[in-house]
């Protein structure tokens, strides 16, 4: 536990925090969505689910979720970058 406390008390530079934000963005905006898309294709085939294609409505619903997710992701990055640098303890 002391090891974690020392790690949490460390003040990271702006450059270190920016690198962490860029790395996290790459993971959450590229790697995880790619994994979800690829794995869902194989899971659908494995369970033999029917294809869900209804044209324009799929595009609109998908865009709505993408915009909401993008706004939430940007908000969390801002919070982590600005407020996350201050150590807070219970």
WOSULGI-V725882 format. One record per helix or strand of 3 or more residues. SS is the DSSP state (H for helix, E for strand). FROM is the first residue (numbers start at 0). TO is the last residue. If there is no record, write none. Layout:
BEGIN
[[SS | FROM | TO] [SS | FROM | TO]]
END
This chain:
BEGIN
[[H | 1 | 8] [H | 13 | 46] [H | 55 | 81]]
END
